[in-house]
Amino acid sequence: MEGIVDLDSSGARTARERGVESPRREWRLVERWLVFLFVMSVVTISLLAVTIAALPVR
């Protein structure tokens, strides 16, 4: 198509796309940390429960 000039350089377009993607990526990272902390807390509570249950056995 003649006469249509793309005024955005590829660098500006990439920066704009990264700006749109940044919050989504940030929330994915937060979600991963929350899942990790939840799993670690479940493991810790389970180990604590097993330790307390094993105390009278000794």
Predicted model as a PDB file, atoms N, CA, C, CB and O in Angstrom, pLDDT in the B-factor column:
MODEL        1                                                                  
ATOM      1  N   MET A   1       0.840  -1.167   0.000  1.00 57.00           N  
ATOM      2  CA  MET A   1       0.000   0.000   0.000  1.00 57.00           C  
ATOM      3  C   MET A   1       0.889   1.235   0.000  1.00 57.00           C  
ATOM      4  CB  MET A   1      -0.957  -0.005   1.208  1.00 57.00           C  
ATOM      5  O   MET A   1       1.646   1.468   0.942  1.00 57.00           O  
ATOM      6  N   GLU A   2       0.794   1.985  -1.014  1.00 67.00           N  
ATOM      7  CA  GLU A   2       1.634   3.157  -1.136  1.00 67.00           C  
ATOM      8  C   GLU A   2       1.116   4.293  -0.272  1.00 67.00           C  
ATOM      9  CB  GLU A   2       1.720   3.594  -2.582  1.00 67.00           C  
ATOM     10  O   GLU A   2      -0.092   4.455  -0.097  1.00 67.00           O  
ATOM     11  N   GLY A   3       2.018   5.060   0.254  1.00 67.00           N  
ATOM     12  CA  GLY A   3       1.644   6.230   1.007  1.00 67.00           C  
ATOM     13  C   GLY A   3       1.497   5.986   2.495  1.00 67.00           C  
ATOM     14  O   GLY A   3       1.416   6.936   3.273  1.00 67.00           O  
ATOM     15  N   ILE A   4       1.462   4.744   2.897  1.00 70.00           N  
ATOM     16  CA  ILE A   4       1.355   4.459   4.324  1.00 70.00           C  
ATOM     17  C   ILE A   4       2.767   4.237   4.852  1.00 70.00           C  
ATOM     18  CB  ILE A   4       0.434   3.209   4.601  1.00 70.00           C  
ATOM     19  O   ILE A   4       3.480   3.325   4.432  1.00 70.00           O  
ATOM     20  N   VAL A   5       3.135   5.088   5.767  1.00 67.00           N  
ATOM     21  CA  VAL A   5       4.474   5.008   6.344  1.00 67.00           C  
ATOM     22  C   VAL A   5       4.333   4.628   7.807  1.00 67.00           C  
ATOM     23  CB  VAL A   5       5.250   6.356   6.184  1.00 67.00           C  
ATOM     24  O   VAL A   5       3.571   5.241   8.554  1.00 67.00           O  
ATOM     25  N   ASP A   6       5.072   3.620   8.197  1.00 61.00           N  
ATOM     26  CA  ASP A   6       5.054   3.193   9.593  1.00 61.00           C  
ATOM     27  C   ASP A   6       5.985   4.121  10.375  1.00 61.00           C  
ATOM     28  CB  ASP A   6       5.489   1.683   9.740  1.00 61.00           C  
ATOM     29  O   ASP A   6       7.207   4.027  10.260  1.00 61.00           O  
ATOM     30  N   LEU A   7       5.398   5.015  11.169  1.00 63.00           N  
ATOM     31  CA  LEU A   7       6.197   5.997  11.894  1.00 63.00           C  
ATOM     32  C   LEU A   7       6.869   5.407  13.125  1.00 63.00           C  
ATOM     33  CB  LEU A   7       5.334   7.163  12.299  1.00 63.00           C  
ATOM     34  O   LEU A   7       7.871   5.939  13.603  1.00 63.00           O  
ATOM     35  N   ASP A   8       6.327   4.318  13.636  1.00 59.00           N  
ATOM     36  CA  ASP A   8       6.935   3.684  14.807  1.00 59.00           C  
ATOM     37  C   ASP A   8       8.134   2.857  14.378  1.00 59.00           C  
ATOM     38  CB  ASP A   8       5.908   2.802  15.555  1.00 59.00           C  
ATOM     39  O   ASP A   8       8.049   2.040  13.460  1.00 59.00           O  
ATOM     40  N   SER A   9       9.225   3.077  15.040  1.00 64.00           N  
ATOM     41  CA  SER A   9      10.358   2.199  14.789  1.00 64.00           C  
ATOM     42  C   SER A   9      10.121   0.888  15.538  1.00 64.00           C  
ATOM     43  CB  SER A   9      11.704   2.870  15.229  1.00 64.00           C  
ATOM     44  O   SER A   9       9.283   0.821  16.438  1.00 64.00           O  
ATOM     45  N   SER A  10      10.835  -0.112  15.174  1.00 68.00           N  
ATOM     46  CA  SER A  10      10.635  -1.417  15.831  1.00 68.00           C  
ATOM     47  C   SER A  10      11.009  -1.332  17.310  1.00 68.00           C  
ATOM     48  CB  SER A  10      11.476  -2.520  15.129  1.00 68.00           C  
ATOM     49  O   SER A  10      10.434  -2.049  18.128  1.00 68.00           O  
ATOM     50  N   GLY A  11      11.950  -0.481  17.661  1.00 64.00           N  
ATOM     51  CA  GLY A  11      12.332  -0.312  19.074  1.00 64.00           C  
ATOM     52  C   GLY A  11      11.217   0.287  19.901  1.00 64.00           C  
ATOM     53  O   GLY A  11      10.967  -0.151  21.024  1.00 64.00           O  
ATOM     54  N   ALA A  12      10.539   1.295  19.351  1.00 62.00           N  
ATOM     55  CA  ALA A  12       9.429   1.925  20.074  1.00 62.00           C  
ATOM     56  C   ALA A  12       8.267   0.955  20.213  1.00 62.00           C  
ATOM     57  CB  ALA A  12       8.967   3.207  19.356  1.00 62.00           C  
ATOM     58  O   ALA A  12       7.615   0.902  21.256  1.00 62.00           O  
ATOM     59  N   ARG A  13       8.014   0.197  19.172  1.00 64.00           N  
ATOM     60  CA  ARG A  13       6.926  -0.781  19.230  1.00 64.00           C  
ATOM     61  C   ARG A  13       7.237  -1.857  20.267  1.00 64.00           C  
ATOM     62  CB  ARG A  13       6.694  -1.424  17.843  1.00 64.00           C  
ATOM     63  O   ARG A  13       6.362  -2.255  21.035  1.00 64.00           O  
ATOM     64  N   THR A  14       8.463  -2.318  20.288  1.00 66.00           N  
ATOM     65  CA  THR A  14       8.865  -3.343  21.258  1.00 66.00           C  
ATOM     66  C   THR A  14       8.757  -2.814  22.683  1.00 66.00           C  
ATOM     67  CB  THR A  14      10.303  -3.817  20.978  1.00 66.00           C  
ATOM     68  O   THR A  14       8.293  -3.523  23.576  1.00 66.00           O  
ATOM     69  N   ALA A  15       9.176  -1.593  22.896  1.00 62.00           N  
ATOM     70  CA  ALA A  15       9.089  -1.005  24.235  1.00 62.00           C  
ATOM     71  C   ALA A  15       7.637  -0.871  24.684  1.00 62.00           C  
ATOM     72  CB  ALA A  15       9.774   0.368  24.262  1.00 62.00           C  
ATOM     73  O   ALA A  15       7.315  -1.117  25.846  1.00 62.00           O  
ATOM     74  N   ARG A  16       6.769  -0.483  23.762  1.00 63.00           N  
ATOM     75  CA  ARG A  16       5.363  -0.345  24.104  1.00 63.00           C  
ATOM     76  C   ARG A  16       4.751  -1.710  24.431  1.00 63.00           C  
ATOM     77  CB  ARG A  16       4.597   0.327  22.954  1.00 63.00           C  
ATOM     78  O   ARG A  16       3.964  -1.828  25.371  1.00 63.00           O  
ATOM     79  N   GLU A  17       5.106  -2.731  23.665  1.00 63.00           N  
ATOM     80  CA  GLU A  17       4.598  -4.073  23.930  1.00 63.00           C  
ATOM     81  C   GLU A  17       5.111  -4.601  25.267  1.00 63.00           C  
ATOM     82  CB  GLU A  17       4.997  -5.024  22.800  1.00 63.00           C  
ATOM     83  O   GLU A  17       4.375  -5.266  25.996  1.00 63.00           O  
ATOM     84  N   ARG A  18       6.344  -4.313  25.585  1.00 62.00           N  
ATOM     85  CA  ARG A  18       6.885  -4.736  26.881  1.00 62.00           C  
ATOM     86  C   ARG A  18       6.169  -4.021  28.020  1.00 62.00           C  
ATOM     87  CB  ARG A  18       8.398  -4.462  26.953  1.00 62.00           C  
ATOM     88  O   ARG A  18       5.947  -4.603  29.082  1.00 62.00           O  
ATOM     89  N   GLY A  19       5.814  -2.778  27.802  1.00 61.00           N  
ATOM     90  CA  GLY A  19       5.078  -2.039  28.817  1.00 61.00           C  
ATOM     91  C   GLY A  19       3.715  -2.644  29.070  1.00 61.00           C  
ATOM     92  O   GLY A  19       3.221  -2.618  30.197  1.00 61.00           O  
ATOM     93  N   VAL A  20       3.111  -3.181  28.050  1.00 59.00           N  
ATOM     94  CA  VAL A  20       1.807  -3.832  28.198  1.00 59.00           C  
ATOM     95  C   VAL A  20       1.988  -5.184  28.871  1.00 59.00           C  
ATOM     96  CB  VAL A  20       1.108  -3.998  26.824  1.00 59.00           C  
ATOM     97  O   VAL A  20       1.158  -5.577  29.691  1.00 59.00           O  
ATOM     98  N   GLU A  21       3.052  -5.899  28.542  1.00 57.00           N  
ATOM     99  CA  GLU A  21       3.277  -7.236  29.077  1.00 57.00           C  
ATOM    100  C   GLU A  21       3.842  -7.217  30.497  1.00 57.00           C  
ATOM    101  CB  GLU A  21       4.212  -7.996  28.171  1.00 57.00           C  
ATOM    102  O   GLU A  21       3.722  -8.211  31.214  1.00 57.00           O  
ATOM    103  N   SER A  22       4.443  -6.129  30.909  1.00 69.00           N  
ATOM    104  CA  SER A  22       5.117  -6.087  32.197  1.00 69.00           C  
ATOM    105  C   SER A  22       4.207  -6.397  33.390  1.00 69.00           C  
ATOM    106  CB  SER A  22       5.728  -4.744  32.384  1.00 69.00           C  
ATOM    107  O   SER A  22       4.593  -7.221  34.220  1.00 69.00           O  
ATOM    108  N   PRO A  23       3.034  -5.794  33.527  1.00 72.00           N  
ATOM    109  CA  PRO A  23       2.183  -6.123  34.679  1.00 72.00           C  
ATOM    110  C   PRO A  23       1.756  -7.583  34.689  1.00 72.00           C  
ATOM    111  CB  PRO A  23       0.953  -5.238  34.685  1.00 72.00           C  
ATOM    112  O   PRO A  23       1.671  -8.199  35.752  1.00 72.00           O  
ATOM    113  N   ARG A  24       1.486  -8.139  33.514  1.00 77.00           N  
ATOM    114  CA  ARG A  24       1.082  -9.538  33.448  1.00 77.00           C  
ATOM    115  C   ARG A  24       2.214 -10.439  33.937  1.00 77.00           C  
ATOM    116  CB  ARG A  24       0.674  -9.918  32.010  1.00 77.00           C  
ATOM    117  O   ARG A  24       1.982 -11.380  34.696  1.00 77.00           O  
ATOM    118  N   ARG A  25       3.427 -10.149  33.504  1.00 78.00           N  
ATOM    119  CA  ARG A  25       4.581 -10.939  33.928  1.00 78.00           C  
ATOM    120  C   ARG A  25       4.820 -10.766  35.430  1.00 78.00           C  
ATOM    121  CB  ARG A  25       5.841 -10.530  33.131  1.00 78.00           C  
ATOM    122  O   ARG A  25       5.170 -11.718  36.127  1.00 78.00           O  
ATOM    123  N   GLU A  26       4.625  -9.536  35.915  1.00 85.00           N  
ATOM    124  CA  GLU A  26       4.821  -9.265  37.337  1.00 85.00           C  
ATOM    125  C   GLU A  26       3.828 -10.068  38.181  1.00 85.00           C  
ATOM    126  CB  GLU A  26       4.671  -7.757  37.623  1.00 85.00           C  
ATOM    127  O   GLU A  26       4.201 -10.621  39.216  1.00 85.00           O  
ATOM    128  N   TRP A  27       2.567 -10.135  37.746  1.00 86.00           N  
ATOM    129  CA  TRP A  27       1.575 -10.895  38.504  1.00 86.00           C  
ATOM    130  C   TRP A  27       1.858 -12.381  38.453  1.00 86.00           C  
ATOM    131  CB  TRP A  27       0.179 -10.618  37.978  1.00 86.00           C  
ATOM    132  O   TRP A  27       1.568 -13.099  39.410  1.00 86.00           O  
ATOM    133  N   ARG A  28       2.429 -12.863  37.335  1.00 89.00           N  
ATOM    134  CA  ARG A  28       2.816 -14.272  37.279  1.00 89.00           C  
ATOM    135  C   ARG A  28       3.891 -14.567  38.308  1.00 89.00           C  
ATOM    136  CB  ARG A  28       3.310 -14.644  35.875  1.00 89.00           C  
ATOM    137  O   ARG A  28       3.864 -15.610  38.962  1.00 89.00           O  
ATOM    138  N   LEU A  29       4.832 -13.653  38.450  1.00 89.00           N  
ATOM    139  CA  LEU A  29       5.900 -13.834  39.428  1.00 89.00           C  
ATOM    140  C   LEU A  29       5.336 -13.821  40.845  1.00 89.00           C  
ATOM    141  CB  LEU A  29       6.967 -12.741  39.269  1.00 89.00           C  
ATOM    142  O   LEU A  29       5.733 -14.635  41.679  1.00 89.00           O  
ATOM    143  N   VAL A  30       4.421 -12.908  41.119  1.00 92.00           N  
ATOM    144  CA  VAL A  30       3.789 -12.853  42.440  1.00 92.00           C  
ATOM    145  C   VAL A  30       3.019 -14.137  42.707  1.00 92.00           C  
ATOM    146  CB  VAL A  30       2.850 -11.633  42.548  1.00 92.00           C  
ATOM    147  O   VAL A  30       3.058 -14.676  43.813  1.00 92.00           O  
ATOM    148  N   GLU A  31       2.318 -14.624  41.688  1.00 94.00           N  
ATOM    149  CA  GLU A  31       1.547 -15.855  41.848  1.00 94.00           C  
ATOM    150  C   GLU A  31       2.463 -17.033  42.164  1.00 94.00           C  
ATOM    151  CB  GLU A  31       0.731 -16.145  40.582  1.00 94.00           C  
ATOM    152  O   GLU A  31       2.136 -17.867  43.008  1.00 94.00           O  
ATOM    153  N   ARG A  32       3.604 -17.102  41.490  1.00 94.00           N  
ATOM    154  CA  ARG A  32       4.552 -18.197  41.757  1.00 94.00           C  
ATOM    155  C   ARG A  32       5.083 -18.137  43.178  1.00 94.00           C  
ATOM    156  CB  ARG A  32       5.718 -18.149  40.768  1.00 94.00           C  
ATOM    157  O   ARG A  32       5.215 -19.170  43.835  1.00 94.00           O  
ATOM    158  N   TRP A  33       5.387 -16.940  43.657  1.00 95.00           N  
ATOM    159  CA  TRP A  33       5.870 -16.797  45.034  1.00 95.00           C  
ATOM    160  C   TRP A  33       4.783 -17.188  46.032  1.00 95.00           C  
ATOM    161  CB  TRP A  33       6.335 -15.352  45.297  1.00 95.00           C  
ATOM    162  O   TRP A  33       5.072 -17.834  47.039  1.00 95.00           O  
ATOM    163  N   LEU A  34       3.551 -16.807  45.766  1.00 97.00           N  
ATOM    164  CA  LEU A  34       2.463 -17.176  46.673  1.00 97.00           C  
ATOM    165  C   LEU A  34       2.260 -18.686  46.708  1.00 97.00           C  
ATOM    166  CB  LEU A  34       1.164 -16.484  46.256  1.00 97.00           C  
ATOM    167  O   LEU A  34       2.036 -19.255  47.776  1.00 97.00           O  
ATOM    168  N   VAL A  35       2.336 -19.330  45.568  1.00 97.00           N  
ATOM    169  CA  VAL A  35       2.212 -20.791  45.525  1.00 97.00           C  
ATOM    170  C   VAL A  35       3.373 -21.427  46.270  1.00 97.00           C  
ATOM    171  CB  VAL A  35       2.165 -21.302  44.063  1.00 97.00           C  
ATOM    172  O   VAL A  35       3.174 -22.374  47.030  1.00 97.00           O  
ATOM    173  N   PHE A  36       4.577 -20.924  46.065  1.00 97.00           N  
ATOM    174  CA  PHE A  36       5.758 -21.450  46.756  1.00 97.00           C  
ATOM    175  C   PHE A  36       5.607 -21.305  48.271  1.00 97.00           C  
ATOM    176  CB  PHE A  36       7.032 -20.724  46.277  1.00 97.00           C  
ATOM    177  O   PHE A  36       5.867 -22.252  49.013  1.00 97.00           O  
ATOM    178  N   LEU A  37       5.193 -20.139  48.725  1.00 98.00           N  
ATOM    179  CA  LEU A  37       5.020 -19.925  50.164  1.00 98.00           C  
ATOM    180  C   LEU A  37       3.923 -20.815  50.740  1.00 98.00           C  
ATOM    181  CB  LEU A  37       4.697 -18.460  50.443  1.00 98.00           C  
ATOM    182  O   LEU A  37       4.057 -21.317  51.856  1.00 98.00           O  
ATOM    183  N   PHE A  38       2.845 -21.013  49.995  1.00 98.00           N  
ATOM    184  CA  PHE A  38       1.772 -21.883  50.456  1.00 98.00           C  
ATOM    185  C   PHE A  38       2.261 -23.323  50.589  1.00 98.00           C  
ATOM    186  CB  PHE A  38       0.578 -21.814  49.497  1.00 98.00           C  
ATOM    187  O   PHE A  38       1.990 -23.980  51.594  1.00 98.00           O  
ATOM    188  N   VAL A  39       2.977 -23.813  49.584  1.00 98.00           N  
ATOM    189  CA  VAL A  39       3.494 -25.187  49.627  1.00 98.00           C  
ATOM    190  C   VAL A  39       4.481 -25.344  50.778  1.00 98.00           C  
ATOM    191  CB  VAL A  39       4.171 -25.562  48.286  1.00 98.00           C  
ATOM    192  O   VAL A  39       4.451 -26.346  51.492  1.00 98.00           O  
ATOM    193  N   MET A  40       5.353 -24.361  50.960  1.00 98.00           N  
ATOM    194  CA  MET A  40       6.326 -24.451  52.058  1.00 98.00           C  
ATOM    195  C   MET A  40       5.631 -24.418  53.417  1.00 98.00           C  
ATOM    196  CB  MET A  40       7.348 -23.305  51.965  1.00 98.00           C  
ATOM    197  O   MET A  40       6.060 -25.109  54.341  1.00 98.00           O  
ATOM    198  N   SER A  41       4.581 -23.638  53.553  1.00 98.00           N  
ATOM    199  CA  SER A  41       3.869 -23.606  54.834  1.00 98.00           C  
ATOM    200  C   SER A  41       3.160 -24.930  55.097  1.00 98.00           C  
ATOM    201  CB  SER A  41       2.854 -22.453  54.858  1.00 98.00           C  
ATOM    202  O   SER A  41       3.129 -25.393  56.238  1.00 98.00           O  
ATOM    203  N   VAL A  42       2.592 -25.546  54.065  1.00 98.00           N  
ATOM    204  CA  VAL A  42       1.955 -26.857  54.237  1.00 98.00           C  
ATOM    205  C   VAL A  42       2.986 -27.901  54.634  1.00 98.00           C  
ATOM    206  CB  VAL A  42       1.233 -27.288  52.944  1.00 98.00           C  
ATOM    207  O   VAL A  42       2.725 -28.717  55.518  1.00 98.00           O  
ATOM    208  N   VAL A  43       4.139 -27.893  54.006  1.00 98.00           N  
ATOM    209  CA  VAL A  43       5.205 -28.843  54.341  1.00 98.00           C  
ATOM    210  C   VAL A  43       5.680 -28.616  55.772  1.00 98.00           C  
ATOM    211  CB  VAL A  43       6.391 -28.709  53.353  1.00 98.00           C  
ATOM    212  O   VAL A  43       5.873 -29.576  56.518  1.00 98.00           O  
ATOM    213  N   THR A  44       5.867 -27.375  56.158  1.00 98.00           N  
ATOM    214  CA  THR A  44       6.330 -27.053  57.507  1.00 98.00           C  
ATOM    215  C   THR A  44       5.317 -27.493  58.561  1.00 98.00           C  
ATOM    216  CB  THR A  44       6.598 -25.552  57.632  1.00 98.00           C  
ATOM    217  O   THR A  44       5.690 -28.090  59.570  1.00 98.00           O  
ATOM    218  N   ILE A  45       4.051 -27.201  58.331  1.00 98.00           N  
ATOM    219  CA  ILE A  45       3.021 -27.602  59.290  1.00 98.00           C  
ATOM    220  C   ILE A  45       2.939 -29.122  59.374  1.00 98.00           C  
ATOM    221  CB  ILE A  45       1.650 -27.012  58.895  1.00 98.00           C  
ATOM    222  O   ILE A  45       2.755 -29.672  60.460  1.00 98.00           O  
ATOM    223  N   SER A  46       3.073 -29.801  58.246  1.00 98.00           N  
ATOM    224  CA  SER A  46       3.040 -31.267  58.246  1.00 98.00           C  
ATOM    225  C   SER A  46       4.219 -31.843  59.019  1.00 98.00           C  
ATOM    226  CB  SER A  46       3.043 -31.805  56.810  1.00 98.00           C  
ATOM    227  O   SER A  46       4.048 -32.778  59.801  1.00 98.00           O  
ATOM    228  N   LEU A  47       5.397 -31.303  58.811  1.00 97.00           N  
ATOM    229  CA  LEU A  47       6.576 -31.777  59.560  1.00 97.00           C  
ATOM    230  C   LEU A  47       6.410 -31.509  61.051  1.00 97.00           C  
ATOM    231  CB  LEU A  47       7.864 -31.096  59.040  1.00 97.00           C  
ATOM    232  O   LEU A  47       6.777 -32.346  61.876  1.00 97.00           O  
ATOM    233  N   LEU A  48       5.874 -30.373  61.397  1.00 97.00           N  
ATOM    234  CA  LEU A  48       5.638 -30.057  62.798  1.00 97.00           C  
ATOM    235  C   LEU A  48       4.625 -31.035  63.409  1.00 97.00           C  
ATOM    236  CB  LEU A  48       5.139 -28.605  62.943  1.00 97.00           C  
ATOM    237  O   LEU A  48       4.803 -31.490  64.539  1.00 97.00           O  
ATOM    238  N   ALA A  49       3.579 -31.352  62.669  1.00 96.00           N  
ATOM    239  CA  ALA A  49       2.561 -32.294  63.157  1.00 96.00           C  
ATOM    240  C   ALA A  49       3.153 -33.688  63.340  1.00 96.00           C  
ATOM    241  CB  ALA A  49       1.367 -32.353  62.182  1.00 96.00           C  
ATOM    242  O   ALA A  49       2.874 -34.356  64.335  1.00 96.00           O  
ATOM    243  N   VAL A  50       3.961 -34.123  62.395  1.00 95.00           N  
ATOM    244  CA  VAL A  50       4.599 -35.449  62.514  1.00 95.00           C  
ATOM    245  C   VAL A  50       5.577 -35.459  63.671  1.00 95.00           C  
ATOM    246  CB  VAL A  50       5.327 -35.835  61.204  1.00 95.00           C  
ATOM    247  O   VAL A  50       5.661 -36.461  64.380  1.00 95.00           O  
ATOM    248  N   THR A  51       6.306 -34.401  63.887  1.00 94.00           N  
ATOM    249  CA  THR A  51       7.249 -34.317  65.014  1.00 94.00           C  
ATOM    250  C   THR A  51       6.505 -34.374  66.334  1.00 94.00           C  
ATOM    251  CB  THR A  51       8.085 -33.024  64.935  1.00 94.00           C  
ATOM    252  O   THR A  51       6.916 -35.095  67.243  1.00 94.00           O  
ATOM    253  N   ILE A  52       5.424 -33.632  66.455  1.00 93.00           N  
ATOM    254  CA  ILE A  52       4.648 -33.647  67.704  1.00 93.00           C  
ATOM    255  C   ILE A  52       4.012 -35.011  67.923  1.00 93.00           C  
ATOM    256  CB  ILE A  52       3.561 -32.556  67.684  1.00 93.00           C  
ATOM    257  O   ILE A  52       3.936 -35.480  69.059  1.00 93.00           O  
ATOM    258  N   ALA A  53       3.556 -35.650  66.856  1.00 92.00           N  
ATOM    259  CA  ALA A  53       2.951 -36.973  66.989  1.00 92.00           C  
ATOM    260  C   ALA A  53       3.977 -38.035  67.379  1.00 92.00           C  
ATOM    261  CB  ALA A  53       2.271 -37.368  65.687  1.00 92.00           C  
ATOM    262  O   ALA A  53       3.633 -39.017  68.036  1.00 92.00           O  
ATOM    263  N   ALA A  54       5.224 -37.845  66.982  1.00 91.00           N  
ATOM    264  CA  ALA A  54       6.269 -38.817  67.270  1.00 91.00           C  
ATOM    265  C   ALA A  54       6.879 -38.641  68.650  1.00 91.00           C  
ATOM    266  CB  ALA A  54       7.344 -38.727  66.235  1.00 91.00           C  
ATOM    267  O   ALA A  54       7.597 -39.530  69.106  1.00 91.00           O  
ATOM    268  N   LEU A  55       6.628 -37.545  69.328  1.00 90.00           N  
ATOM    269  CA  LEU A  55       7.227 -37.291  70.644  1.00 90.00           C  
ATOM    270  C   LEU A  55       6.845 -38.356  71.686  1.00 90.00           C  
ATOM    271  CB  LEU A  55       6.802 -35.914  71.143  1.00 90.00           C  
ATOM    272  O   LEU A  55       7.736 -38.845  72.380  1.00 90.00           O  
ATOM    273  N   PRO A  56       5.587 -38.734  71.828  1.00 84.00           N  
ATOM    274  CA  PRO A  56       5.261 -39.742  72.853  1.00 84.00           C  
ATOM    275  C   PRO A  56       5.832 -41.137  72.563  1.00 84.00           C  
ATOM    276  CB  PRO A  56       3.764 -39.846  72.993  1.00 84.00           C  
ATOM    277  O   PRO A  56       5.939 -41.956  73.475  1.00 84.00           O  
ATOM    278  N   VAL A  57       6.191 -41.410  71.329  1.00 73.00           N  
ATOM    279  CA  VAL A  57       6.704 -42.724  70.940  1.00 73.00           C  
ATOM    280  C   VAL A  57       8.058 -42.978  71.572  1.00 73.00           C  
ATOM    281  CB  VAL A  57       6.806 -42.837  69.417  1.00 73.00           C  
ATOM    282  O   VAL A  57       8.372 -44.117  71.918  1.00 73.00           O  
ATOM    283  N   ARG A  58       8.862 -41.944  71.730  1.00 61.00           N  
ATOM    284  CA  ARG A  58      10.211 -42.137  72.293  1.00 61.00           C  
ATOM    285  C   ARG A  58      10.106 -42.603  73.666  1.00 61.00           C  
ATOM    286  CB  ARG A  58      11.036 -40.882  72.249  1.00 61.00           C  
ATOM    287  O   ARG A  58      11.124 -42.827  74.322  1.00 61.00           O  
TER     288      ARG A  58                                                      
ENDMDL                                                                          
END                                                                             
